[in-house]
C-alpha cells in the first residue's frame, strides 16, 4: 500500500537501515542517524538499480512520487554503461591486445586510446558513433602532417567497433566509409648504412665498445636482425643452443605469432660469452640498475651515438634495414625467405604456415652467410 505522511513521520531509526515501500519501486530508507532518504529502484537490462532522489521532508511524498517517475523514465532512455565506446574499448583491449600482443605494441595502442581517442569518443554509445566523428579526430593529426597517427587512430577505432558488432552492441563500423578519406601514409624509412665501408666502420666501432654487455647486445642485434623490443625482452629460456634457435613467443611479436630466429655461428659465440655475464638471470640483457627489468630501450641508441653515428646515419631499427638491404642486394636469397627471417607479416594464413616450414632450412643458410659477412668485416 502507498505510504502516508503519518507513517513517514512516525518511522523511527533502528540499529540498521531499513526501508518502507511506497509501491512501484519508490522506497523510503530510514537510517540509524534518523535521516530519511527517498530511493528509486527499477530494472535496467534485467538488473535492478537504486538511485537516491532526495531527503524527506525536503522532498515530500507527492514530489517524491513525481521525481521517481521522472528518474525512471530518463534512465530507460540512457545507454547501458557497457555500450559506451570506453567500455567496449576496455573490453576489446583486455581480450585482444593486453598480454596477447607484443608489450611495445600493447603500450602504444593503449596510449593512442587514452590520449587521442577516448577523450572524444569515450562517453558516446557505440551505436551513435558516426564516420564524421571518427574523421574529425583523424583530421586533427592530418592537419599537422601526422598521417601515420591519423591512420592508426582509424584502425584502432575500427577494431573496437567491429568488436562491438560481434558482441551485439551495434550493427555498423563507422570507419568503413573512411577508406579513401585519409591521405595515404608515407612509407617510414629508418636511417641505416648499406655501403660496405660504412657497415665495416659500424662493426669495428661495436667491436671496440667498452661496455661488454652493450657490445654483445649490439652484435646480437646485428647477427639476428631482431626488432629492438624483441632484443631487449629476449630471455635465456627462449634460446635453444642445440638447435641454434631463438624462439620468440607470440605475445612478444608484433603480429602475435611465435617466431623462430636462426642463430649463426658468430651469434652463438656472442651467446657463449654473454652467458658468463647474465646466464644466471632471466633476461639476456638485464637492466644495469639490477632491478629485475630488461635493458633500457635507449641503451642501443645511446651506444650508437657514443660511437659517433648520428640519428641520420643509423638508428636501432635501422640495423634491420641494413641487413635487409644487403641480403636483397646480394642476389643470393629469395625475397620471401628474407621477409620471413625478418618476421614481416604474411596476410595469407595458409601461405604463412607453409613458409614457416619451407623456409627454415633456407633461412639457416642465409643467416650463416650473413654471420660470415659481418664477422669478416671485423678485420
One Martini backbone bead per residue (centre of mass of N, CA, C, O) as a GRO file, in nm:
protein
  379
    1UNK     BB    1   0.099   0.033   0.016
    2UNK     BB    2   0.082   0.348   0.038
    3UNK     BB    3   0.209   0.604   0.183
    4UNK     BB    4   0.203   0.812   0.468
    5UNK     BB    5   0.272   1.080   0.654
    6UNK     BB    6   0.242   0.935   0.926
    7UNK     BB    7   0.437   0.699   0.874
    8UNK     BB    8   0.687   0.871   0.823
    9UNK     BB    9   0.694   1.031   1.095
   10UNK     BB   10   0.689   0.749   1.276
   11UNK     BB   11   0.958   0.668   1.175
   12UNK     BB   12   1.216   0.495   1.333
   13UNK     BB   13   1.520   0.441   1.425
   14UNK     BB   14   1.777   0.198   1.392
   15UNK     BB   15   2.058   0.003   1.388
   16UNK     BB   16   1.950  -0.028   1.092
   17UNK     BB   17   1.868  -0.003   0.789
   18UNK     BB   18   1.541   0.074   0.646
   19UNK     BB   19   1.232   0.010   0.460
   20UNK     BB   20   0.972   0.184   0.284
   21UNK     BB   21   0.699   0.116   0.078
   22UNK     BB   22   0.516   0.280  -0.204
   23UNK     BB   23   0.558   0.157  -0.468
   24UNK     BB   24   0.702   0.095  -0.783
   25UNK     BB   25   1.008   0.146  -0.631
   26UNK     BB   26   0.941   0.332  -0.396
   27UNK     BB   27   1.155   0.444  -0.125
   28UNK     BB   28   1.217   0.459   0.234
   29UNK     BB   29   1.508   0.536   0.406
   30UNK     BB   30   1.606   0.441   0.733
   31UNK     BB   31   1.838   0.576   0.941
   32UNK     BB   32   2.022   0.576   1.233
   33UNK     BB   33   2.031   0.901   1.229
   34UNK     BB   34   1.719   0.973   1.097
   35UNK     BB   35   1.738   0.973   0.813
   36UNK     BB   36   1.537   1.033   0.509
   37UNK     BB   37   1.545   0.837   0.201
   38UNK     BB   38   1.490   0.853  -0.126
   39UNK     BB   39   1.420   0.561  -0.345
   40UNK     BB   40   1.495   0.444  -0.671
   41UNK     BB   41   1.362   0.133  -0.805
   42UNK     BB   42   1.498  -0.030  -1.108
   43UNK     BB   43   1.522  -0.172  -1.419
   44UNK     BB   44   1.830  -0.266  -1.612
   45UNK     BB   45   1.875  -0.517  -1.806
   46UNK     BB   46   1.755  -0.706  -1.553
   47UNK     BB   47   1.872  -0.493  -1.342
   48UNK     BB   48   1.881  -0.354  -1.035
   49UNK     BB   49   1.850  -0.012  -0.935
   50UNK     BB   50   1.976   0.264  -0.727
   51UNK     BB   51   1.834   0.596  -0.651
   52UNK     BB   52   1.880   0.900  -0.532
   53UNK     BB   53   1.617   1.180  -0.482
   54UNK     BB   54   1.600   1.248  -0.165
   55UNK     BB   55   1.482   1.419   0.122
   56UNK     BB   56   1.315   1.388   0.421
   57UNK     BB   57   1.112   1.678   0.392
   58UNK     BB   58   1.216   1.823   0.132
   59UNK     BB   59   1.072   1.566   0.002
   60UNK     BB   60   0.778   1.493  -0.058
   61UNK     BB   61   0.562   1.247  -0.145
   62UNK     BB   62   0.460   1.371  -0.412
   63UNK     BB   63   0.739   1.460  -0.525
   64UNK     BB   64   0.869   1.176  -0.514
   65UNK     BB   65   0.683   1.043  -0.724
   66UNK     BB   66   0.758   1.229  -0.961
   67UNK     BB   67   1.066   1.180  -0.952
   68UNK     BB   68   1.057   0.877  -0.996
   69UNK     BB   69   0.930   0.883  -1.283
   70UNK     BB   70   1.150   1.062  -1.413
   71UNK     BB   71   1.403   0.884  -1.357
   72UNK     BB   72   1.297   0.624  -1.486
   73UNK     BB   73   1.253   0.733  -1.776
   74UNK     BB   74   1.542   0.830  -1.825
   75UNK     BB   75   1.695   0.558  -1.778
   76UNK     BB   76   1.564   0.403  -2.024
   77UNK     BB   77   1.724   0.602  -2.236
   78UNK     BB   78   1.983   0.517  -2.142
   79UNK     BB   79   2.277   0.390  -2.183
   80UNK     BB   80   2.456   0.142  -2.128
   81UNK     BB   81   2.767   0.136  -1.998
   82UNK     BB   82   2.859  -0.109  -2.197
   83UNK     BB   83   2.800   0.085  -2.470
   84UNK     BB   84   3.033   0.241  -2.441
   85UNK     BB   85   3.326   0.294  -2.590
   86UNK     BB   86   3.507   0.261  -2.338
   87UNK     BB   87   3.403  -0.025  -2.260
   88UNK     BB   88   3.465  -0.169  -2.527
   89UNK     BB   89   3.767  -0.096  -2.540
   90UNK     BB   90   3.849  -0.234  -2.276
   91UNK     BB   91   3.759  -0.519  -2.361
   92UNK     BB   92   3.923  -0.543  -2.622
   93UNK     BB   93   4.203  -0.500  -2.497
   94UNK     BB   94   4.198  -0.739  -2.292
   95UNK     BB   95   4.146  -0.968  -2.522
   96UNK     BB   96   4.353  -0.860  -2.782
   97UNK     BB   97   4.621  -0.712  -2.641
   98UNK     BB   98   4.659  -0.774  -2.360
   99UNK     BB   99   4.882  -1.034  -2.332
  100UNK     BB  100   4.899  -1.086  -2.666
  101UNK     BB  101   5.075  -0.870  -2.749
  102UNK     BB  102   5.322  -0.685  -2.777
  103UNK     BB  103   5.420  -0.464  -2.542
  104UNK     BB  104   5.470  -0.219  -2.730
  105UNK     BB  105   5.198  -0.236  -2.879
  106UNK     BB  106   5.012  -0.218  -2.632
  107UNK     BB  107   5.116   0.056  -2.531
  108UNK     BB  108   5.055   0.224  -2.784
  109UNK     BB  109   4.752   0.165  -2.797
  110UNK     BB  110   4.680   0.282  -2.518
  111UNK     BB  111   4.775   0.569  -2.571
  112UNK     BB  112   4.587   0.627  -2.812
  113UNK     BB  113   4.329   0.586  -2.662
  114UNK     BB  114   4.366   0.784  -2.411
  115UNK     BB  115   4.471   1.046  -2.576
  116UNK     BB  116   4.292   1.044  -2.872
  117UNK     BB  117   3.998   0.892  -2.833
  118UNK     BB  118   3.836   0.901  -2.555
  119UNK     BB  119   3.788   1.212  -2.525
  120UNK     BB  120   3.572   1.191  -2.777
  121UNK     BB  121   3.428   0.875  -2.752
  122UNK     BB  122   3.387   0.742  -2.467
  123UNK     BB  123   3.070   0.869  -2.401
  124UNK     BB  124   2.976   0.711  -2.654
  125UNK     BB  125   2.773   0.525  -2.805
  126UNK     BB  126   2.841   0.300  -3.051
  127UNK     BB  127   2.556   0.359  -3.211
  128UNK     BB  128   2.659   0.692  -3.234
  129UNK     BB  129   2.896   0.649  -3.420
  130UNK     BB  130   3.042   0.834  -3.673
  131UNK     BB  131   3.235   0.909  -3.936
  132UNK     BB  132   3.266   1.212  -3.858
  133UNK     BB  133   3.385   1.167  -3.573
  134UNK     BB  134   3.639   1.015  -3.665
  135UNK     BB  135   3.747   1.220  -3.874
  136UNK     BB  136   3.794   1.454  -3.677
  137UNK     BB  137   4.033   1.322  -3.532
  138UNK     BB  138   4.216   1.266  -3.778
  139UNK     BB  139   4.243   1.565  -3.881
  140UNK     BB  140   4.419   1.675  -3.654
  141UNK     BB  141   4.675   1.512  -3.767
  142UNK     BB  142   4.676   1.580  -4.066
  143UNK     BB  143   4.711   1.898  -4.034
  144UNK     BB  144   5.022   1.822  -3.904
  145UNK     BB  145   5.138   1.554  -4.069
  146UNK     BB  146   5.009   1.290  -3.901
  147UNK     BB  147   4.934   1.020  -4.080
  148UNK     BB  148   4.995   0.774  -3.908
  149UNK     BB  149   4.815   0.846  -3.665
  150UNK     BB  150   4.549   0.871  -3.818
  151UNK     BB  151   4.546   0.577  -3.919
  152UNK     BB  152   4.564   0.434  -3.640
  153UNK     BB  153   4.302   0.545  -3.526
  154UNK     BB  154   4.114   0.416  -3.734
  155UNK     BB  155   4.195   0.125  -3.675
  156UNK     BB  156   4.117   0.112  -3.375
  157UNK     BB  157   3.823   0.192  -3.400
  158UNK     BB  158   3.750  -0.041  -3.591
  159UNK     BB  159   3.816  -0.272  -3.394
  160UNK     BB  160   3.614  -0.191  -3.176
  161UNK     BB  161   3.356  -0.191  -3.356
  162UNK     BB  162   3.375  -0.489  -3.443
  163UNK     BB  163   3.345  -0.590  -3.153
  164UNK     BB  164   3.065  -0.464  -3.109
  165UNK     BB  165   2.922  -0.632  -3.325
  166UNK     BB  166   2.991  -0.929  -3.213
  167UNK     BB  167   2.850  -0.827  -2.919
  168UNK     BB  168   2.572  -0.657  -2.988
  169UNK     BB  169   2.598  -0.316  -2.984
  170UNK     BB  170   2.615  -0.308  -3.304
  171UNK     BB  171   2.605  -0.281  -3.686
  172UNK     BB  172   2.834  -0.058  -3.748
  173UNK     BB  173   3.126   0.067  -3.921
  174UNK     BB  174   3.246   0.397  -3.934
  175UNK     BB  175   3.528   0.333  -4.097
  176UNK     BB  176   3.451   0.222  -4.379
  177UNK     BB  177   3.398   0.509  -4.535
  178UNK     BB  178   3.725   0.595  -4.481
  179UNK     BB  179   3.919   0.464  -4.688
  180UNK     BB  180   3.958   0.757  -4.879
  181UNK     BB  181   3.979   1.007  -4.660
  182UNK     BB  182   4.278   0.960  -4.625
  183UNK     BB  183   4.589   1.009  -4.639
  184UNK     BB  184   4.851   0.858  -4.731
  185UNK     BB  185   5.093   0.679  -4.611
  186UNK     BB  186   5.412   0.721  -4.540
  187UNK     BB  187   5.689   0.574  -4.569
  188UNK     BB  188   5.905   0.419  -4.330
  189UNK     BB  189   6.242   0.524  -4.295
  190UNK     BB  190   6.531   0.395  -4.177
  191UNK     BB  191   6.819   0.468  -4.070
  192UNK     BB  192   7.114   0.363  -4.265
  193UNK     BB  193   7.358   0.117  -4.366
  194UNK     BB  194   7.514  -0.013  -4.692
  195UNK     BB  195   7.793   0.039  -4.722
  196UNK     BB  196   8.063  -0.147  -4.661
  197UNK     BB  197   8.241   0.074  -4.517
  198UNK     BB  198   8.016   0.157  -4.312
  199UNK     BB  199   7.965  -0.118  -4.185
  200UNK     BB  200   8.256  -0.159  -4.091
  201UNK     BB  201   8.262   0.085  -3.902
  202UNK     BB  202   8.046  -0.026  -3.714
  203UNK     BB  203   8.171  -0.302  -3.634
  204UNK     BB  204   8.437  -0.182  -3.517
  205UNK     BB  205   8.298  -0.007  -3.302
  206UNK     BB  206   8.167  -0.238  -3.149
  207UNK     BB  207   8.431  -0.400  -3.088
  208UNK     BB  208   8.533  -0.128  -2.910
  209UNK     BB  209   8.335  -0.138  -2.699
  210UNK     BB  210   8.344  -0.118  -2.349
  211UNK     BB  211   8.076  -0.251  -2.296
  212UNK     BB  212   8.012  -0.577  -2.293
  213UNK     BB  213   7.697  -0.597  -2.301
  214UNK     BB  214   7.649  -0.387  -2.527
  215UNK     BB  215   7.824  -0.520  -2.739
  216UNK     BB  216   7.656  -0.786  -2.744
  217UNK     BB  217   7.385  -0.651  -2.817
  218UNK     BB  218   7.478  -0.542  -3.089
  219UNK     BB  219   7.558  -0.813  -3.217
  220UNK     BB  220   7.286  -0.955  -3.175
  221UNK     BB  221   7.134  -0.759  -3.357
  222UNK     BB  222   7.295  -0.807  -3.616
  223UNK     BB  223   7.271  -1.128  -3.635
  224UNK     BB  224   6.936  -1.129  -3.608
  225UNK     BB  225   6.755  -0.873  -3.683
  226UNK     BB  226   6.606  -0.759  -3.451
  227UNK     BB  227   6.399  -0.605  -3.267
  228UNK     BB  228   6.446  -0.403  -3.006
  229UNK     BB  229   6.224  -0.533  -2.821
  230UNK     BB  230   6.317  -0.829  -2.860
  231UNK     BB  231   6.598  -0.797  -2.746
  232UNK     BB  232   6.533  -0.686  -2.461
  233UNK     BB  233   6.317  -0.949  -2.409
  234UNK     BB  234   6.518  -1.160  -2.401
  235UNK     BB  235   6.541  -1.507  -2.306
  236UNK     BB  236   6.698  -1.791  -2.205
  237UNK     BB  237   6.441  -1.982  -2.248
  238UNK     BB  238   6.452  -1.911  -2.580
  239UNK     BB  239   6.719  -2.065  -2.596
  240UNK     BB  240   6.851  -2.318  -2.848
  241UNK     BB  241   7.161  -2.436  -2.898
  242UNK     BB  242   7.121  -2.719  -3.034
  243UNK     BB  243   6.944  -2.556  -3.274
  244UNK     BB  244   7.001  -2.259  -3.321
  245UNK     BB  245   6.758  -2.105  -3.145
  246UNK     BB  246   6.512  -1.838  -3.134
  247UNK     BB  247   6.206  -1.839  -2.950
  248UNK     BB  248   5.942  -1.625  -2.998
  249UNK     BB  249   5.676  -1.541  -2.858
  250UNK     BB  250   5.375  -1.418  -2.960
  251UNK     BB  251   5.342  -1.189  -2.731
  252UNK     BB  252   5.619  -1.041  -2.854
  253UNK     BB  253   5.491  -1.003  -3.126
  254UNK     BB  254   5.356  -0.799  -3.357
  255UNK     BB  255   5.159  -1.050  -3.482
  256UNK     BB  256   5.122  -1.286  -3.248
  257UNK     BB  257   5.357  -1.484  -3.346
  258UNK     BB  258   5.571  -1.710  -3.352
  259UNK     BB  259   5.943  -1.698  -3.370
  260UNK     BB  260   6.219  -1.802  -3.566
  261UNK     BB  261   6.565  -1.771  -3.493
  262UNK     BB  262   6.854  -1.791  -3.667
  263UNK     BB  263   7.172  -1.902  -3.549
  264UNK     BB  264   7.473  -1.818  -3.592
  265UNK     BB  265   7.792  -1.879  -3.508
  266UNK     BB  266   7.871  -1.590  -3.408
  267UNK     BB  267   7.620  -1.576  -3.219
  268UNK     BB  268   7.700  -1.812  -3.036
  269UNK     BB  269   7.952  -1.668  -2.929
  270UNK     BB  270   7.800  -1.440  -2.794
  271UNK     BB  271   7.633  -1.622  -2.599
  272UNK     BB  272   7.870  -1.752  -2.453
  273UNK     BB  273   7.975  -1.483  -2.337
  274UNK     BB  274   7.706  -1.387  -2.205
  275UNK     BB  275   7.652  -1.622  -2.003
  276UNK     BB  276   7.864  -1.528  -1.795
  277UNK     BB  277   7.703  -1.260  -1.722
  278UNK     BB  278   7.358  -1.362  -1.754
  279UNK     BB  279   7.277  -1.676  -1.725
  280UNK     BB  280   7.139  -1.635  -1.419
  281UNK     BB  281   6.919  -1.484  -1.569
  282UNK     BB  282   6.647  -1.397  -1.750
  283UNK     BB  283   6.796  -1.194  -1.916
  284UNK     BB  284   7.021  -1.122  -2.149
  285UNK     BB  285   6.954  -0.791  -2.100
  286UNK     BB  286   6.987  -0.640  -1.827
  287UNK     BB  287   6.964  -0.408  -1.611
  288UNK     BB  288   7.200  -0.204  -1.457
  289UNK     BB  289   7.019  -0.165  -1.184
  290UNK     BB  290   6.903  -0.444  -1.072
  291UNK     BB  291   6.552  -0.456  -1.107
  292UNK     BB  292   6.456  -0.699  -1.319
  293UNK     BB  293   6.493  -0.556  -1.579
  294UNK     BB  294   6.544  -0.470  -1.878
  295UNK     BB  295   6.690  -0.309  -2.096
  296UNK     BB  296   6.700  -0.015  -2.213
  297UNK     BB  297   6.567   0.145  -2.498
  298UNK     BB  298   6.834   0.353  -2.511
  299UNK     BB  299   7.104   0.197  -2.522
  300UNK     BB  300   7.159   0.161  -2.830
  301UNK     BB  301   7.132   0.454  -2.914
  302UNK     BB  302   7.358   0.565  -2.733
  303UNK     BB  303   7.583   0.390  -2.849
  304UNK     BB  304   7.574   0.504  -3.137
  305UNK     BB  305   7.643   0.794  -3.051
  306UNK     BB  306   7.910   0.730  -2.903
  307UNK     BB  307   8.037   0.615  -3.185
  308UNK     BB  308   7.934   0.860  -3.401
  309UNK     BB  309   7.632   0.807  -3.481
  310UNK     BB  310   7.381   0.941  -3.630
  311UNK     BB  311   7.040   0.963  -3.680
  312UNK     BB  312   7.091   0.982  -4.003
  313UNK     BB  313   7.248   0.706  -4.026
  314UNK     BB  314   7.152   0.542  -3.749
  315UNK     BB  315   6.927   0.312  -3.601
  316UNK     BB  316   6.817   0.047  -3.439
  317UNK     BB  317   6.611  -0.031  -3.674
  318UNK     BB  318   6.831   0.003  -3.909
  319UNK     BB  319   6.967  -0.277  -3.887
  320UNK     BB  320   6.749  -0.428  -4.042
  321UNK     BB  321   6.774  -0.262  -4.303
  322UNK     BB  322   7.063  -0.338  -4.357
  323UNK     BB  323   7.020  -0.644  -4.390
  324UNK     BB  324   6.800  -0.639  -4.607
  325UNK     BB  325   6.962  -0.492  -4.826
  326UNK     BB  326   7.208  -0.684  -4.847
  327UNK     BB  327   7.051  -0.946  -4.902
  328UNK     BB  328   6.908  -0.846  -5.159
  329UNK     BB  329   7.173  -0.748  -5.318
  330UNK     BB  330   7.313  -1.030  -5.340
  331UNK     BB  331   7.111  -1.250  -5.492
  332UNK     BB  332   7.092  -1.532  -5.303
  333UNK     BB  333   6.791  -1.456  -5.197
  334UNK     BB  334   6.480  -1.477  -5.146
  335UNK     BB  335   6.248  -1.253  -5.046
  336UNK     BB  336   6.070  -1.444  -4.861
  337UNK     BB  337   6.305  -1.533  -4.679
  338UNK     BB  338   6.374  -1.255  -4.568
  339UNK     BB  339   6.092  -1.185  -4.457
  340UNK     BB  340   6.075  -1.424  -4.259
  341UNK     BB  341   6.331  -1.356  -4.093
  342UNK     BB  342   6.194  -1.061  -4.018
  343UNK     BB  343   5.883  -1.102  -3.947
  344UNK     BB  344   5.701  -1.045  -4.168
  345UNK     BB  345   5.399  -1.021  -4.280
  346UNK     BB  346   5.137  -1.270  -4.355
  347UNK     BB  347   4.815  -1.264  -4.475
  348UNK     BB  348   4.838  -1.561  -4.551
  349UNK     BB  349   4.793  -1.823  -4.346
  350UNK     BB  350   4.874  -2.067  -4.524
  351UNK     BB  351   5.139  -1.948  -4.631
  352UNK     BB  352   5.269  -1.900  -4.356
  353UNK     BB  353   5.288  -2.199  -4.276
  354UNK     BB  354   5.450  -2.288  -4.521
  355UNK     BB  355   5.696  -2.096  -4.483
  356UNK     BB  356   5.796  -2.197  -4.207
  357UNK     BB  357   5.885  -2.479  -4.323
  358UNK     BB  358   6.033  -2.415  -4.596
  359UNK     BB  359   6.248  -2.172  -4.486
  360UNK     BB  360   6.436  -2.265  -4.256
  361UNK     BB  361   6.681  -2.376  -4.412
  362UNK     BB  362   6.730  -2.116  -4.577
  363UNK     BB  363   6.771  -1.931  -4.332
  364UNK     BB  364   7.021  -2.063  -4.218
  365UNK     BB  365   7.201  -2.010  -4.463
  366UNK     BB  366   7.166  -1.703  -4.464
  367UNK     BB  367   7.268  -1.643  -4.167
  368UNK     BB  368   7.550  -1.756  -4.215
  369UNK     BB  369   7.628  -1.556  -4.432
  370UNK     BB  370   7.582  -1.305  -4.256
  371UNK     BB  371   7.781  -1.378  -4.031
  372UNK     BB  372   8.033  -1.384  -4.212
  373UNK     BB  373   8.015  -1.099  -4.322
  374UNK     BB  374   8.043  -0.955  -4.045
  375UNK     BB  375   8.296  -1.095  -3.931
  376UNK     BB  376   8.491  -0.999  -4.169
  377UNK     BB  377   8.466  -0.685  -4.091
  378UNK     BB  378   8.644  -0.684  -3.828
  379UNK     BB  379   8.955  -0.781  -3.909
   0.00000   0.00000   0.00000
